[in-house]
């Protein structure tokens, strides 16, 4: 099982790459990098707790549980926007403005989960 710091490194890498892709105008690839940053930060939290997650479903269930545990419904909203970015990678239906805005939501989610 990967360590929390390994997932945190991935998170930083994916956020950096997402920003670079946004600057280049590649919003589809940026969408997936933002999702990758989201999955990595969630897995960092699970690694700290020695919880092993191996599926998208597991990530969703963990975020739902974490939102209840922390009494923070905002986690669900931010995670939902990250999930839309993941779907955008396959569908390419979000506008550039939406990708940028939802990417900011991912950064907020990362900030919230970084100290969890």
KEKE-3310 file (N, C-alpha, C; in steps of 0.2 Angstrom, whole numbers, plus 5000, padded with zeros to 4 digits):
npx = (5004:5003:5011:5005:5012:5017:5006:5003:5013:5010:4998:5002:5010:5000:4992:5000:5003:4990:4987:4997:4992:4980:4984:4990:4978:4972:4960:4953:4963:4968:4956:4956:4968:4966:4956:4964:4972:4963:4959:4971:4973:4963:4966:4978:4973:4966:4977:4984:4975:4976:4967:4962:4959:4952:4944:4934:4921:4924:4932:4922:4913:4921:4924:4911:4908:4919:4915:4903:4909:4918:4908:4906:4898:4902:4913:4907:4901:4912:4919:4910:4911:4924:4922:4914:4924:4931:4923:4922:4934:4931:4920:4921:4912:4912:4914:4928:4929:4921:4929:4941:4935:4930:4942:4947:4939:4944:4956:4952:4946:4958:4965:4957:4958:4971:4976:4970)
npy = (4994:5011:5025:5039:5051:5048:5048:5062:5068:5064:5071:5084:5085:5082:5093:5103:5099:5100:5114:5119:5113:5119:5132:5130:5128:5116:5109:5097:5087:5094:5093:5079:5078:5087:5078:5067:5073:5075:5062:5057:5065:5061:5048:5049:5054:5042:5033:5038:5034:5020:5014:5005:5009:5004:5007:5018:5019:5016:5027:5037:5033:5034:5048:5053:5047:5054:5067:5067:5063:5074:5084:5092:5097:5103:5097:5087:5094:5100:5089:5083:5092:5090:5077:5079:5085:5073:5066:5074:5072:5061:5065:5079:5091:5102:5119:5130:5139:5133:5122:5128:5135:5124:5117:5126:5123:5110:5113:5119:5108:5100:5108:5108:5094:5092:5093:5083)
npz = (5000:4996:5003:5013:5010:4997:4989:4991:4985:4972:4970:4971:4959:4949:4951:4947:4933:4928:4929:4920:4908:4907:4905:4892:4885:4884:4889:4891:4894:4906:4914:4917:4924:4935:4941:4944:4954:4964:4967:4972:4983:4991:4993:5000:5012:5015:5016:5027:5037:5036:5027:5013:4997:4982:4971:4961:4967:4980:4983:4982:4992:5003:5004:5006:5019:5026:5025:5033:5045:5048:5048:5037:5024:5013:5007:4999:4989:4983:4979:4970:4960:4956:4951:4940:4932:4929:4922:4911:4904:4897:4889:4885:4887:4895:4897:4894:4904:4914:4917:4922:4933:4941:4943:4952:4963:4965:4970:4982:4989:4990:4999:5010:5013:5015:5028:5035)
capx = (5000:5007:5011:5002:5017:5018:5000:5003:5018:5006:4993:5006:5012:4994:4989:5005:5001:4983:4988:5001:4987:4975:4988:4990:4972:4970:4955:4951:4968:4968:4951:4959:4974:4962:4953:4969:4974:4957:4959:4977:4973:4958:4970:4983:4970:4965:4983:4985:4971:4977:4961:4964:4953:4954:4939:4930:4916:4927:4933:4915:4910:4925:4922:4904:4909:4923:4910:4899:4914:4920:4903:4908:4895:4906:4917:4903:4900:4919:4921:4906:4914:4930:4920:4912:4930:4933:4918:4923:4939:4928:4914:4923:4907:4912:4917:4935:4927:4919:4935:4945:4931:4930:4949:4948:4936:4948:4961:4949:4946:4965:4967:4953:4960:4978:4977:4965)
capy = (5000:5017:5029:5046:5056:5046:5051:5069:5070:5064:5076:5091:5084:5082:5100:5107:5098:5103:5121:5119:5111:5125:5138:5128:5127:5109:5108:5090:5084:5097:5090:5073:5080:5089:5073:5064:5077:5074:5055:5057:5068:5057:5042:5051:5053:5035:5030:5040:5030:5013:5012:5003:5010:5001:5008:5024:5018:5017:5035:5041:5031:5037:5056:5054:5046:5059:5073:5066:5063:5081:5088:5097:5095:5107:5092:5083:5099:5101:5082:5082:5096:5086:5071:5082:5085:5067:5064:5079:5069:5057:5068:5085:5095:5108:5125:5131:5143:5128:5118:5133:5136:5117:5116:5130:5119:5105:5116:5120:5102:5098:5112:5105:5087:5091:5092:5078)
capz = (5000:4995:5009:5012:5007:4990:4986:4992:4979:4965:4970:4969:4952:4945:4951:4943:4926:4926:4928:4914:4903:4907:4901:4885:4882:4884:4895:4892:4898:4912:4918:4920:4929:4941:4944:4947:4960:4969:4969:4975:4990:4995:4994:5005:5018:5017:5018:5034:5041:5034:5023:5006:4992:4976:4966:4961:4972:4986:4984:4983:4999:5008:5004:5009:5026:5028:5025:5039:5051:5049:5048:5032:5018:5007:5004:4994:4983:4979:4976:4965:4954:4953:4947:4933:4928:4927:4916:4905:4901:4892:4885:4883:4887:4900:4894:4897:4910:4919:4919:4927:4940:4944:4945:4958:4968:4967:4975:4989:4992:4992:5005:5016:5015:5016:5035:5038)
cpx = (5004:5006:5008:5006:5018:5012:5000:5008:5014:5001:4996:5007:5006:4991:4994:5003:4995:4984:4992:4996:4982:4978:4989:4984:4969:4966:4953:4956:4969:4962:4953:4964:4971:4959:4958:4972:4969:4958:4966:4977:4968:4962:4976:4979:4968:4971:4985:4981:4971:4971:4964:4958:4956:4949:4937:4925:4918:4929:4927:4913:4914:4924:4916:4905:4913:4919:4906:4903:4916:4915:4904:4904:4898:4910:4913:4902:4907:4921:4916:4908:4920:4928:4917:4918:4932:4929:4920:4929:4937:4923:4916:4917:4907:4916:4924:4934:4925:4925:4940:4941:4931:4937:4950:4945:4940:4954:4958:4948:4953:4967:4963:4956:4967:4980:4973:4969)
cpy = (5006:5021:5036:5051:5055:5049:5059:5072:5070:5069:5083:5090:5085:5089:5104:5106:5100:5110:5123:5118:5116:5131:5136:5128:5120:5107:5101:5086:5087:5094:5083:5074:5082:5083:5068:5067:5075:5067:5054:5060:5064:5051:5043:5051:5046:5031:5031:5036:5022:5010:5011:5004:5008:5003:5015:5024:5019:5024:5039:5040:5034:5045:5057:5053:5051:5066:5073:5067:5070:5086:5094:5095:5098:5102:5088:5088:5099:5094:5081:5086:5093:5080:5073:5083:5078:5064:5068:5076:5065:5060:5075:5090:5101:5113:5126:5135:5138:5124:5122:5133:5129:5115:5120:5126:5113:5107:5117:5114:5099:5102:5109:5098:5087:5090:5088:5072)
cpz = (5000:5002:5007:5008:4999:4986:4986:4986:4972:4965:4968:4961:4947:4945:4946:4935:4924:4925:4921:4908:4902:4903:4894:4881:4881:4890:4896:4896:4905:4917:4921:4925:4936:4945:4948:4954:4966:4971:4973:4982:4994:4997:4999:5012:5020:5019:5025:5039:5040:5031:5016:5002:4985:4970:4966:4966:4979:4988:4986:4990:5004:5009:5007:5017:5029:5029:5031:5045:5053:5049:5043:5025:5012:5004:4998:4988:4979:4976:4970:4958:4951:4949:4940:4929:4925:4921:4910:4901:4895:4887:4882:4882:4891:4896:4897:4904:4916:4922:4924:4933:4944:4947:4951:4964:4970:4972:4982:4992:4994:4998:5011:5018:5017:5024:5039:5039)
residu = (UNK:UNK:UNK:UNK:UNK:UNK:UNK:UNK:UNK:UNK:UNK:UNK:UNK:UNK:UNK:UNK:UNK:UNK:UNK:UNK:UNK:UNK:UNK:UNK:UNK:UNK:UNK:UNK:UNK:UNK:UNK:UNK:UNK:UNK:UNK:UNK:UNK:UNK:UNK:UNK:UNK:UNK:UNK:UNK:UNK:UNK:UNK:UNK:UNK:UNK:UNK:UNK:UNK:UNK:UNK:UNK:UNK:UNK:UNK:UNK:UNK:UNK:UNK:UNK:UNK:UNK:UNK:UNK:UNK:UNK:UNK:UNK:UNK:UNK:UNK:UNK:UNK:UNK:UNK:UNK:UNK:UNK:UNK:UNK:UNK:UNK:UNK:UNK:UNK:UNK:UNK:UNK:UNK:UNK:UNK:UNK:UNK:UNK:UNK:UNK:UNK:UNK:UNK:UNK:UNK:UNK:UNK:UNK:UNK:UNK:UNK:UNK:UNK:UNK:UNK:UNK)
# end
